[in-house]
């Protein structure tokens, strides 16, 4: 979602903020802007629609001076992408940048309009500065006016306020959406996440839910939701700048696909020691009756895959829910339930709300890529996936690292529940250690996958099929393709073909079948034959044995390295990602920042 940056610095802040916003581009946006306080203590803004380069170009012709400023990349919610709707918003002597949704903005807007306020935009955000100005007009000091205004806001938000004639003051607040404060020598910074602030400082404080902060260059005062002074930990962060560089690749997505053997190896080295799996001892799988798994998007498909693993390996019933639906049906949560929440960013609004619904009802485990995120901090147990910063909006390495951590959890549960013995566990872990090598072999198939993708890119509709644990991967493959190439794609269980989707089959609809030669392979081949009998074009993704057995009559066949069946979903994610990537290249779409999508969805 939207990216926020604020700086009270020693130097000109406009170039600093543009660079910080560039580091937040991965979150997704459709406009950008900054505001500064100049040497005459006046507020000035520059805003532009589209990519950040448009704002940079504008600043060349219309520069902004000043050592205090706020900046923003906007993903439109209320009001279409336009210069007038872009942030920062200003009302008289106050400007704001905001991530989230002010749910009561209509009633606030009506009250303010009755008092004579004239609104210039369609956004909920303008209400924040109009409300703050109304308190300033009543004679309140800026920090008091901000406090009164923030207290009247309902919804989920992170915001940063800047005031004319106050070059040494910023007000920041969070409720639902993440916000971090960076500490420097005679400087202070605000950012949506630590990535934005990494070049400026390694000393970070994360605001907690309901916090409000009063910032100057030499002081940080934080108040909790009840208005009491709060002490929040200052953390030293380590974000390698190389992780947010393309490292010679054309796109971040290409780099992140290529990094998967390395990051999965790093995740394994963190959790696997000798012949055992090192997880927190508080995870007592033997005492559990069931597991509830909650996530959104790609992380949801990781959970669906893990359901097969937990149930087949450990005999543990697993319920998987989409986060945005979970709490609204008020599911009963028993005392012997483990609730697992999976999120790349650890800030996904729906997933965080579902977690809070389960708080005190069950033990909560988080599987995240950001150890300091809200979901990680609010869980009883956090299991980081060690994927490193993922910049491409379409998740790749985070997905396979999520799968890696989840399969380790399932193996640990199976061992704890007496379903597998020490020798079997050691054998499975030995196979898992070989997985990065198999992924490297799969990367070697990139030219063949790219050729197939160019052909797929000519289609308007694509079907993905899979059975068993390949069924969630079929849905993930379809999601990847539609996300970045804008081709309509759907993923189905192969056995569902005759229950509707077969009506779509003709020579113009490629059918991508994900089918390693496992115990379900023959059934999947029968479904392929049904497609080919109706003129359908089958792209079979299989292993050497599957290609030998069933490639006759297929449109194309892609051969993956042989792999133990348990870990095939991790391996077969790679060709699905490469198909989507190369189809998007062929279509000429924006691979890393596809239209309408945001990396971190911090509003419901």
Buried (B, 14 or more C-beta within 10 A) or exposed (E): BBBBBBBBBEEBBBBBBBBBBBBBBBBBBBBBBBBBBBEEBEBBBBBBBEBBEBBBEBBEEEEBBBBBBBBBBBBBBBBEBBBBBBBBBBBBBBBBBBBBBBBEBEEBBEBBEEEEBEEEBEBBBBBBBBBBBBBBBEEBEBBEBBBBBBEBBEBBBBBBBBBBEBBBBBBBBBBBBBBBBBBBEEBBBBBBBBBBBBBBBBBBBBBBBBBBBBBBBEEBEBBBEEEEEBEBEEBEBEBEEEBBEBEEBEBBBBBBBBBBBBBBBBBBEBBBEEEBBEBEEEBEBEEBEBBBBBBBBBBBBBBBBBBBBBBBBBEBBBBBBBBBEBBEEEBEBEEEBBBBBBBBBBBBBBBBBBBBBBEEBBBBBBBBBBBBBBBBBBBBBBBBBBBBBBBBBBBBBBBBBBBBBBBBBBBBBBBBBEBBEEEBBBBBBEBBEEBBEBBBBBBEBBEBBBEBBBBBBEBEEBBBBBBBBBBBBBBBBBBBBBBBBBBBBBBBBBBBBEEEBBEBBEEEBBBBBBBBBBEBBEEBBEBBEBBBEBEBBBBBBBBEBBBEBBBEEBBBBBBBBBBBEBBBBBBBBBBBBBBBBBBBBBBEBBBBBBEEBBBBBBBB
